């Protein structure tokens, strides 16, 4: 599964306004709803489900990245937002370091295999130092989109 198949370009936030975990999640859910990738009126429930997931164990996986994710019956297709925080966000990450890049994934409840494939694709790329570094240095939606294209066509090394 390619990143550009699941990332919604209109839900890339190259400079997050929020600087707290819960607010970042709210901002990215809002971006997905604004882009038409999630139904209007589901924002509060999506945010609450994502925060319940965070309380069970942080999705801040270390190395400056977090991947909050949730399955929801109102979501009809897999969709992800990306948020970048130049100053970093406390996400209760495993390595206790701030998070600079957040991938927020919404999945339909009835597509568990696709959800796993999307998570695998995201993690495969986030495990590459080069990808994480270029992502963190991206200053615009266009730069992020170009990076995703390079990752999808495997022009970006580890």
C-alpha positions as CSV (number, residue, x, y, z in Angstrom):
1,X,0.0,0.0,0.0
2,X,1.4,3.4,-1.0
3,X,1.4,6.4,1.4
4,X,-0.3,8.6,-1.2
5,X,-3.2,6.1,-1.4
6,X,-4.0,6.8,2.2
7,X,-2.7,10.3,3.0
8,X,-5.2,13.0,2.2
9,X,-3.3,15.9,0.6
10,X,-5.8,18.4,1.9
11,X,-5.2,17.0,5.5
12,X,-1.5,17.6,5.5
13,X,-0.8,20.3,8.1
14,X,2.8,21.5,7.6
15,X,2.8,23.7,10.6
16,X,0.5,22.5,13.4
17,X,-1.1,25.3,15.5
18,X,-1.6,22.9,18.4
19,X,1.2,22.1,20.8
20,X,-0.5,19.6,23.1
21,X,-1.2,15.9,22.2
22,X,-5.0,16.1,22.5
23,X,-5.2,19.4,20.6
24,X,-3.0,17.9,17.8
25,X,-5.3,15.0,17.5
26,X,-8.3,17.4,17.4
27,X,-6.6,19.5,14.7
28,X,-5.8,16.6,12.5
29,X,-9.3,15.0,12.8
30,X,-10.6,18.5,11.8
31,X,-8.3,18.5,8.8
32,X,-9.6,15.1,7.7
33,X,-13.2,16.2,8.2
34,X,-12.6,19.4,6.3
35,X,-11.1,17.5,3.4
36,X,-14.2,15.3,3.2
37,X,-12.3,12.2,4.4
38,X,-14.5,11.7,7.5
39,X,-18.2,12.5,7.9
40,X,-19.2,15.9,9.3
41,X,-20.5,15.6,12.9
42,X,-18.1,12.7,13.8
43,X,-15.2,14.9,15.0
44,X,-15.9,14.7,18.8
45,X,-16.5,10.9,18.7
46,X,-13.4,10.3,16.6
47,X,-11.2,12.5,18.9
48,X,-12.6,10.7,22.0
49,X,-11.9,7.3,20.5
50,X,-8.4,8.3,19.6
51,X,-7.8,9.7,23.1
52,X,-9.1,6.5,24.7
53,X,-6.6,4.6,22.5
54,X,-3.8,6.9,23.7
55,X,-4.7,6.3,27.3
56,X,-4.3,2.5,26.7
57,X,-0.8,3.1,25.5
58,X,0.9,6.0,23.6
59,X,1.1,5.9,19.9
60,X,4.2,8.0,20.2
61,X,6.7,5.3,19.1
62,X,9.9,7.3,19.5
63,X,12.3,8.9,17.1
64,X,10.0,12.0,17.0
65,X,7.0,10.3,15.5
66,X,3.5,9.3,16.6
67,X,0.8,7.4,14.7
68,X,-2.6,7.8,16.5
69,X,-5.1,5.5,14.8
70,X,-8.7,4.3,15.2
71,X,-11.4,2.3,13.4
72,X,-14.8,3.8,13.3
73,X,-18.1,2.6,11.6
74,X,-18.8,6.0,10.1
75,X,-15.5,6.0,8.2
76,X,-16.0,4.6,4.8
77,X,-12.5,4.6,3.4
78,X,-9.0,4.6,4.9
79,X,-7.7,8.1,5.3
80,X,-4.7,9.7,7.1
81,X,-3.6,13.1,7.9
82,X,0.0,14.3,8.6
83,X,0.8,17.0,11.0
84,X,4.3,18.6,11.6
85,X,5.3,20.4,14.7
86,X,8.6,22.4,14.4
87,X,8.7,22.8,18.2
88,X,7.7,19.3,19.1
89,X,4.7,17.9,21.1
90,X,4.8,15.9,24.3
91,X,3.1,12.6,23.3
92,X,4.2,10.4,26.2
93,X,6.4,8.6,23.6
94,X,8.2,5.4,24.4
95,X,11.6,7.2,24.3
96,X,10.3,10.2,26.3
97,X,11.2,12.6,23.5
98,X,9.0,15.1,21.8
99,X,7.1,14.2,18.6
100,X,7.6,16.3,15.5
101,X,5.7,14.3,12.9
102,X,2.2,12.8,13.5
103,X,0.4,10.4,11.1
104,X,-3.3,10.1,12.1
105,X,-5.1,7.2,10.5
106,X,-8.8,6.6,10.4
107,X,-10.0,3.3,9.1
108,X,-13.4,1.6,8.5
109,X,-14.3,-0.9,11.2
110,X,-14.9,-3.6,8.6
111,X,-11.5,-3.5,6.9
112,X,-9.0,-4.8,9.5
113,X,-6.6,-6.2,6.9
114,X,-6.4,-2.8,5.1
115,X,-5.9,-1.1,8.4
116,X,-2.9,-3.4,9.1
117,X,-1.5,-2.8,5.6
118,X,-1.8,1.0,6.0
119,X,-0.1,0.8,9.4
120,X,2.7,-1.4,7.9
121,X,3.3,1.1,5.1
122,X,3.4,4.0,7.5
123,X,5.8,2.3,9.9
124,X,8.0,1.0,7.1
125,X,8.6,4.6,6.0
126,X,8.9,6.0,9.5
127,X,11.5,3.5,10.3
128,X,13.9,5.1,7.8
129,X,16.1,7.8,9.2
130,X,16.2,9.7,5.9
131,X,12.4,9.7,5.6
132,X,11.9,11.0,9.1
133,X,14.6,13.7,8.7
134,X,13.2,15.0,5.4
135,X,9.6,14.9,6.8
136,X,10.7,16.9,9.8
137,X,12.4,19.4,7.5
138,X,9.4,19.8,5.2
139,X,8.1,23.3,5.3
140,X,5.0,23.0,3.1
141,X,2.3,20.6,1.9
142,X,4.0,20.4,-1.5
143,X,7.3,19.3,0.1
144,X,5.5,16.7,2.2
145,X,3.6,15.4,-0.9
146,X,6.8,15.2,-2.9
147,X,8.5,13.3,-0.1
148,X,5.6,10.8,0.0
149,X,5.9,10.4,-3.8
150,X,9.6,9.6,-3.4
151,X,8.9,7.1,-0.6
152,X,6.2,5.5,-2.7
153,X,8.5,5.1,-5.7
154,X,11.3,4.0,-3.5
155,X,13.6,6.8,-4.5
156,X,14.3,7.5,-0.9
157,X,17.0,5.3,0.8
158,X,17.1,4.2,4.4
